[in-house]
Amino acid sequence: MDLGLNGKTALVTGGSSGLGLGTAAALADEGVNVVIASRSREKIDAALLKHPKILSGIECDLSTPDGVDGLVSTAIARLGQVDIVILNAGGPKAGGYEVGTPEAIRGALEQNLVSMATLAQAAVAPMIERDWGRILAITSLWVRQPSPGLILSNTARSGLTAFLKTMATQVARHGVTVNTIQPGFHQTDRLMALNGGDISRVADAVPSKTVGDPYDFGKVAAFMVSEPSRFVNGVSLWVDGGSYTGLQ
């Protein structure tokens, strides 16, 4: 299938590892000029070495408005324009309600809601002018089915999902789609860290009896921002091997 992405441009935040890198690699394989963003120069360099089709990387901190503005302007300078934005940020501290101190809640909201929403706002105006654009946020299955052990992530990412759902209804008439993709358990450093390096029990709990591959996930994300998906808007798609047990 031709995804109609050859020659498009993309900015992928959190793109130096995990699901962000899997998505960046999948887009690059489709002929997209991809710039990845990360706080770690070391991780960026390793990602570019492993995936030479990815154009370049930008070291940045999105915890401040200046960081967001700087990222967008740098990406535009390198790419000419940004057609696709993949919103992706690392998860906040794990734990239940007891970890939800005011400081921790504010930090999670800043990392996983405010920075991502601000980036979406900054990127969408030029997309509207061109009558084409794609914004896709990598959130979490736990937005749909909250995990007792990830209360900060549940809270912040649910807020982002609501923000983007509303935004989707406002920009669709300009040829811009806004969606979220909700991963379940995938083979990432984050999953390993949350499970002490042993994910065998996690895999056993998934109906498919395996965890997901970040590069397979990236291909699903690539379809979500493709030309054939232009009528897919305001959607939250879960990619979880059947872990979610609800009907909608």
PEPE-V504352 format. One record per pair of residues at least 6 apart in sequence whose C-alpha atoms are under 6 Angstrom apart, sorted by sequence separation. I is the first residue (numbers start at 1). GAP is how many residues later the second one is. D is the distance in whole Angstrom. If there is no record, write none. Layout:
I:GAP:D  I:GAP:D
This chain:
14:6:5  15:6:5  61:6:5  62:6:5  127:6:5  203:6:5  203:7:4  146:8:6  203:8:5  168:10:5  143:11:5  142:12:6  44:13:6  143:15:5  92:16:6  41:18:6  34:20:5  35:20:6  37:20:6  39:20:5  15:21:5  34:21:5  35:21:5  36:21:5  37:21:5  38:21:5  39:21:5  15:22:6  35:22:5  37:22:6  38:22:6  39:22:6  9:23:5  11:23:6  13:23:6  14:23:6  6:24:6  7:24:6  8:24:5  9:24:5  10:24:5  11:24:5  12:24:5  13:24:5  14:24:5  6:25:4  7:25:5  9:25:6  11:25:6  28:25:6  186:25:5  6:26:5  28:26:6  185:26:5  186:26:4  187:26:6  16:27:6  186:27:6  16:28:5  16:31:5  208:33:6  207:35:6  206:37:5  141:41:5  134:42:6  136:42:6  138:42:6  140:42:4  141:42:5  113:43:5  131:43:5  132:43:5  133:43:4  134:43:5  135:43:5  136:43:5  137:43:5  138:43:5  139:43:5  140:43:5  141:43:5  112:44:6  131:44:5  132:44:5  136:44:5  128:46:5  109:47:5  113:47:5  84:49:6  83:50:5  84:50:5  85:50:5  86:50:5  87:50:4  88:50:5  68:51:6  84:51:6  86:51:6  96:52:6  62:53:6  96:53:5  95:54:4  179:54:6  94:55:6  95:55:5  96:55:5  178:55:6  179:55:5  181:55:5  182:55:6  183:55:6  94:56:5  177:56:5  178:56:6  179:56:5  180:56:5  181:56:5  182:56:4  183:56:5  184:56:4  181:57:6  182:57:6  183:57:6  92:61:6  168:66:5  165:69:5  10:72:6  9:73:5  10:73:6  12:73:6  9:74:5  10:74:4  11:74:5  12:74:5  13:74:6  14:74:5  10:75:6  13:75:5  14:75:5  134:91:6  18:170:5  22:192:5  26:192:5  22:193:4  26:193:5  19:195:5  23:195:4  27:195:6  22:196:5  3:223:5  4:223:5  3:224:6
